[in-house]
Amino acid sequence: MPEVLFSVDQSKPFREQRVLGHNRWHPDIPPVATVRPGSELRLECREWFDGQIRNDDSADDIRDVDLSIVHQLSGPIAVEGAQPGDLLVVDILDVGPVPQERGPVAGQGWGYTGIFSRVNGGGFLTDHFPDAYKAIWDFHGGEATSRHLPGVRFTGIIHPGLMGTAPSRDLLATWNQREAELIATDPDAVPPLALPPEPRNALLGALDEEAAAAAAGEAARTAPPRENGGNQDIKNLSRGARIFYPVFVEGGKLSAGDLHFSQGDGEITFCGAIEMGGYLDLGVDLIKGGMEAYGVTTNPVFFPGRVEPRYAEHLTFVGVSVDEQGRQHHLDAQLAYKRACLNAIAYLTRFGYAPEQAYLILGAAPIEARFSGVVDIPNSCATLYLPTAIFDFDVRPSAAGPQAADRGRCAS
């Protein structure tokens, strides 16, 4: 096992750990450790909401959760010799839930998927699902089942939802400016168009009190993916993945968190993966001057992981750029994927699932999403591939018709 460079006591909140991590991006956050190129290391991780979500049958915790505390990031880890313009090479060697523990915190034998309410986070389909819901998943080795979604069992594709390097001061200023300009176009939007810096509940590692107070007013929230990687929520960043991150500050300052037991492409409910705490084993190396040499200047590039569920058959749903009122839109790929998701949800309700249950399944199960056509005016075409083997009943269309049954209910 690699050396543990960031340890987590799952019985304690993130702010009470022996070594403090962070929940904002800022170049001044000092590294918790420095390693040489070629090193291997372990980061222990807290689940992204720091234990606010409970293993119960109520979604009040999802409804009322405080979004200002996310994400709980383990790090930063500095790499000797890393300079702006380099590429930081990161290998995901292993990743999993909290080992050998069962308890009240996600990752200790269980995880959760949530639908955020419109007024507190929202999601991809928030116009259709404005209220909060939750599903609890139990882990059985590499598989997951949920008492809130009976009839479903699948193999997870475990991965970190969030990993990235620290921004430079210039890059941080760019983020804040462009996101503020977006917010200004509709400052009263619900959910908001972006999340500006929020000093409340900002955690900035080992910065002293005065420096932390100054940085909190400009430190970037960790919700979106950006040039440094960040919250990309790419399910294929699993064991065996190799990622090439741009380096913007001395040492690179790599951080990670937001571990997922499983996730469908898009993480469509926003809290759509199976969220958990756990561990992440990494190898790190450098390509000097790699940003310019390879033209990797705006976002990371990566090789996907080599471990994923093998489902041979998928029932595929199609969406195009026509909204539910029948209005034509021009090559709107996001609308096309929404329509594919809604088509899949409508289909699953014929077998007895409530719409919100179907939505939760699509967020957590290893579905595949593709933009199948983006040039055939006026319609983009998006497709959603649902593995049929995750259900313990036959979901394939047939002359016999769908066999509806009581599928219980999710937490609400």
C-alpha positions in Angstrom: 0.0 0.0 0.0 1.3 3.5 -0.8 2.2 5.9 2.0 -0.9 7.7 3.4 -0.2 11.4 2.8 -3.6 12.6 3.8 -5.5 10.6 6.5 -9.1 11.0 7.5 -10.8 9.9 10.7 -14.4 9.2 9.5 -15.8 9.8 13.0 -14.8 13.4 12.9 -15.9 16.4 10.7 -13.5 17.6 8.0 -12.7 20.7 10.0 -11.6 18.6 13.0 -9.1 16.4 11.2 -5.5 16.3 12.3 -4.4 17.7 8.9 -6.8 20.2 7.3 -7.8 19.9 3.7 -9.8 22.6 1.8 -13.2 23.2 0.1 -12.2 26.1 -2.2 -9.6 26.6 -4.9 -6.9 29.2 -4.2 -3.2 29.4 -5.1 -2.1 30.2 -1.6 -3.3 27.1 0.1 -0.1 25.4 1.3 0.6 21.8 0.4 0.2 19.1 3.1 3.1 17.1 1.7 5.7 17.3 -1.1 6.7 14.2 -3.1 9.2 13.5 -5.9 8.1 12.6 -9.5 7.6 8.9 -9.7 6.1 8.7 -6.2 3.0 6.7 -5.2 0.7 7.9 -2.5 -2.7 7.4 -0.8 -5.3 10.1 -0.1 -8.1 9.2 2.3 -11.2 11.1 1.5 -14.3 12.4 3.3 -17.6 12.2 1.4 -18.4 15.6 -0.3 -21.1 16.7 2.2 -18.9 15.8 5.3 -21.5 13.5 6.8 -24.6 15.7 6.5 -26.5 13.0 4.7 -28.0 10.2 6.8 -28.8 6.5 6.1 -32.5 6.8 6.6 -35.8 7.1 4.7 -36.2 10.9 4.7 -34.9 13.3 2.1 -35.0 16.3 4.5 -31.2 16.2 4.8 -30.9 16.5 1.0 -33.5 19.3 0.9 -31.8 21.3 3.7 -28.1 20.5 3.0 -25.6 23.4 3.1 -24.0 23.7 -0.3 -21.4 26.2 1.0 -19.4 23.4 2.6 -18.5 21.4 -0.5 -16.3 19.8 -1.6 -14.1 18.2 1.1 -10.8 18.0 -0.8 -7.8 16.0 0.4 -4.5 17.8 -0.3 -2.9 19.8 -1.8 0.1 17.5 -2.7 3.1 19.3 -4.2 5.4 17.6 -6.7 9.1 18.6 -6.6 10.2 20.4 -9.7 6.7 21.1 -11.0 6.5 24.6 -12.6 3.8 26.5 -14.5 3.7 25.1 -18.1 4.4 21.5 -17.1 2.0 18.7 -17.2 1.3 16.7 -14.0 0.9 13.1 -14.9 -1.5 11.3 -12.4 -2.2 7.6 -12.5 -5.2 6.3 -10.6 -3.8 3.1 -9.0 -6.7 2.2 -6.8 -9.9 3.7 -5.4 -12.6 2.4 -3.1 -14.9 3.0 -0.2 -13.7 3.2 3.4 -12.0 -0.1 4.0 -13.1 -2.4 6.8 -15.6 0.0 8.3 -19.3 0.1 8.7 -20.9 3.2 10.2 -23.1 6.3 9.9 -20.9 8.1 7.2 -21.3 7.4 3.5 -18.5 5.2 2.4 -18.8 2.9 5.5 -20.6 0.2 3.6 -23.2 2.4 2.0 -23.6 5.5 -0.2 -26.4 7.8 -1.4 -27.8 9.5 -4.5 -29.9 12.6 -4.2 -32.1 14.9 -6.2 -31.6 18.5 -5.0 -34.6 20.7 -4.7 -34.8 23.6 -7.2 -34.3 26.2 -4.4 -31.1 24.4 -3.1 -29.0 23.2 -6.0 -31.4 21.9 -8.6 -30.3 19.5 -11.3 -30.4 18.7 -15.0 -34.2 18.1 -14.9 -35.1 20.5 -12.1 -38.1 21.8 -14.1 -39.6 18.3 -13.8 -38.2 17.4 -10.4 -38.3 20.5 -8.2 -38.4 18.6 -4.9 -35.8 16.7 -2.9 -35.5 12.9 -3.0 -32.9 10.4 -1.9 -31.9 6.7 -2.4 -29.6 4.8 -0.1 -27.3 2.2 -1.6 -25.7 -0.8 0.1 -22.4 -2.1 -1.1 -21.9 -5.8 -1.8 -18.3 -6.1 -2.9 -18.3 -4.4 -6.3 -22.1 -4.2 -6.6 -24.8 -1.9 -5.2 -28.5 -2.3 -4.3 -31.0 0.1 -2.8 -34.0 -0.5 -0.7 -35.5 2.6 -2.3 -35.0 1.3 -5.8 -36.0 -2.4 -5.7 -35.3 -4.6 -8.7 -31.9 -2.9 -9.5 -28.5 -4.3 -8.9 -25.3 -3.3 -10.8 -21.5 -3.3 -10.7 -20.1 0.1 -9.8 -17.4 2.0 -11.6 -15.6 3.6 -8.7 -13.9 6.9 -9.4 -13.0 10.3 -7.9 -15.5 12.9 -9.1 -13.1 15.7 -8.4 -9.4 16.0 -8.9 -7.3 19.0 -10.0 -4.3 21.3 -9.6 -4.3 24.8 -8.0 -5.1 27.8 -10.2 -2.6 30.7 -10.5 -3.7 34.1 -9.3 -4.4 35.2 -12.9 -6.4 32.1 -13.6 -8.4 32.5 -10.4 -9.2 36.1 -11.4 -10.3 35.0 -14.8 -12.7 32.4 -13.3 -14.2 35.0 -10.9 -14.7 37.6 -13.6 -16.3 35.4 -16.2 -18.6 33.7 -13.7 -19.6 37.0 -12.2 -20.5 38.2 -15.7 -22.6 35.2 -16.3 -24.4 35.7 -13.0 -25.1 39.3 -13.9 -27.1 38.2 -16.9 -29.8 36.8 -14.5 -28.9 37.5 -10.9 -32.2 36.1 -9.5 -32.1 32.8 -11.4 -33.1 29.8 -9.3 -31.0 27.7 -9.2 -28.2 30.3 -9.8 -26.3 30.4 -13.0 -23.0 30.0 -11.1 -21.7 30.1 -7.5 -19.6 33.1 -6.7 -16.9 33.1 -3.9 -18.5 32.5 -0.5 -16.4 33.2 2.6 -19.0 31.4 4.8 -17.7 27.9 5.6 -14.6 28.4 3.5 -11.9 26.0 4.5 -8.4 26.8 3.2 -6.1 24.2 4.6 -3.2 25.4 6.8 -3.5 29.1 5.9 -3.3 31.2 9.0 -6.4 33.0 10.2 -5.6 36.4 8.6 -4.5 34.9 5.3 -7.5 32.6 5.2 -9.9 35.5 5.8 -8.3 37.4 2.9 -8.3 34.5 0.6 -11.9 33.4 1.4 -13.3 36.4 -0.4 -11.8 35.4 -3.7 -11.3 31.6 -3.5 -13.3 29.8 -6.1 -16.1 27.3 -5.3 -15.3 23.7 -6.3 -18.7 22.9 -8.0 -17.8 23.2 -11.7 -15.0 21.7 -13.8 -12.5 24.3 -15.0 -9.1 24.5 -16.7 -7.4 22.8 -13.7 -9.7 19.7 -13.9 -11.9 20.1 -10.9 -15.3 18.6 -10.6 -15.4 16.9 -14.0 -17.5 13.9 -12.7 -16.1 11.6 -15.4 -17.0 8.1 -14.5 -14.2 6.6 -16.6 -11.5 8.2 -14.4 -11.3 4.8 -12.6 -8.5 2.4 -11.8 -5.9 2.4 -14.6 -6.7 6.0 -15.7 -3.9 8.4 -16.5 -4.6 12.1 -16.4 -2.4 14.9 -17.7 -3.1 18.1 -15.6 -1.9 21.6 -16.6 0.4 23.1 -13.9 -0.4 26.7 -13.0 1.6 27.1 -9.8 4.9 25.9 -8.4 4.5 22.3 -7.2 1.2 21.9 -9.1 -0.7 21.4 -5.8 -2.9 18.4 -6.6 -6.1 17.8 -4.6 -8.9 15.2 -4.9 -12.2 14.1 -3.4 -15.9 13.5 -4.1 -15.5 9.8 -4.5 -18.3 7.9 -6.3 -19.1 4.2 -6.1 -21.0 4.5 -9.4 -22.4 7.2 -11.7 -24.2 7.5 -15.0 -22.8 9.8 -17.6 -23.8 13.4 -16.8 -24.5 12.8 -13.1 -27.9 14.2 -14.0 -29.5 14.8 -10.6 -26.4 16.9 -9.6 -26.0 14.7 -6.5 -26.5 11.9 -9.0 -23.6 9.5 -8.3 -23.5 7.1 -5.4 -21.6 9.4 -3.1 -19.1 8.1 -0.5 -15.9 8.6 1.4 -13.0 6.3 0.9 -9.4 6.1 -0.4 -7.6 7.1 -3.5 -4.1 5.7 -4.5 -2.2 7.8 -7.0 1.1 7.8 -8.9 2.5 11.2 -9.9 5.1 12.3 -12.5 6.0 15.3 -14.7 6.3 16.2 -18.3 8.4 19.4 -18.3 7.1 22.0 -20.6 4.2 19.7 -21.6 1.5 22.3 -21.8 3.0 24.1 -24.7 4.6 20.9 -26.3 1.3 19.2 -26.5 -1.1 22.1 -26.7 -2.8 21.1 -23.4 -3.4 24.6 -22.2 -7.1 24.8 -21.4 -8.2 21.5 -19.9 -6.6 18.2 -18.9 -6.4 15.2 -21.2 -6.6 11.6 -20.1 -6.6 7.9 -20.9 -9.7 6.2 -19.4 -9.5 3.6 -16.7 -9.2 -0.1 -17.6 -11.9 -1.3 -15.1 -15.6 -0.9 -15.9 -18.7 -3.1 -15.8 -19.2 -5.3 -18.8 -22.8 -5.0 -19.9 -23.4 -6.5 -23.4 -26.9 -5.2 -24.0 -28.2 -1.7 -23.8 -31.7 -0.3 -24.4 -31.1 3.1 -26.0 -33.2 6.2 -25.8 -33.0 9.1 -28.3 -33.6 12.8 -27.9 -33.6 15.7 -30.4 -33.6 19.5 -30.1 -37.4 19.8 -29.8 -38.8 20.8 -26.4 -41.9 19.4 -24.8 -44.1 22.1 -26.1 -43.1 21.1 -29.6 -40.9 24.1 -30.3 -37.9 23.6 -32.6 -34.5 24.6 -31.3 -31.3 24.9 -33.4 -28.8 22.2 -32.7 -29.4 22.3 -28.9 -27.4 19.3 -27.7 -28.2 19.8 -24.1 -31.9 19.9 -24.8 -31.5 16.7 -26.9 -30.0 14.9 -24.0 -32.7 16.1 -21.6 -35.3 14.7 -24.0 -33.4 11.4 -24.1 -33.4 11.3 -20.3 -37.1 12.1 -20.1 -37.9 9.4 -22.6 -36.0 6.9 -20.5 -37.8 8.0 -17.3 -41.2 7.7 -19.0 -40.3 4.2 -20.2 -39.2 3.0 -16.7 -42.5 4.3 -15.1 -44.3 1.7 -17.2 -42.7 -1.0 -15.0 -43.9 0.5 -11.8 -41.2 3.0 -10.9 -42.2 6.5 -9.8 -40.6 9.2 -12.1 -38.2 10.3 -9.3 -37.1 6.7 -8.8 -36.3 6.4 -12.5 -34.4 9.7 -12.4 -32.3 8.4 -9.5 -31.5 5.2 -11.4 -30.2 7.1 -14.4 -28.0 9.3 -12.2 -26.4 6.4 -10.3 -26.3 3.4 -12.7 -23.5 3.1 -15.3 -25.5 4.5 -18.2 -23.7 5.7 -21.3 -24.5 9.1 -23.0 -23.4 10.1 -26.5 -23.9 13.0 -28.8 -24.8 11.0 -31.8 -25.3 14.0 -34.2 -24.5 17.7 -33.8 -24.5 18.9 -37.4 -27.8 17.9 -39.0 -29.8 21.1 -38.8 -32.0 21.9 -37.0 -31.7 18.9 -34.6 -28.9 17.6 -32.5 -29.3 14.0 -31.6 -28.4 12.6 -28.1 -28.6 9.0 -27.0 -28.8 7.3 -23.6 -27.7 3.7 -23.3 -29.3 1.9 -20.4 -27.9 -1.6 -19.5 -30.8 -4.0 -19.4 -29.0 -6.5 -17.0 -29.1 -4.1 -14.1 -32.8 -5.0 -13.6 -34.0 -8.3 -12.1 -36.9 -8.3 -14.6 -37.1 -8.0 -18.3 -37.2 -4.3 -19.4 -37.0 -5.1 -23.1 -40.0 -4.2 -25.3 -42.1 -7.2 -26.4 -45.5 -8.1 -27.6 -46.5 -9.1 -24.0 -46.2 -5.5 -22.9 -44.4 -4.1 -19.8 -44.9 -6.0 -16.5 -45.7 -3.3 -13.9 -45.1 -4.1 -10.2 -44.9 -2.4 -6.9 -41.4 -0.9 -6.9 -41.6 0.8 -3.5 -40.7 4.4 -3.1 -37.6 6.5 -2.7 -36.9 8.7 0.4 -38.8 12.0 0.2 
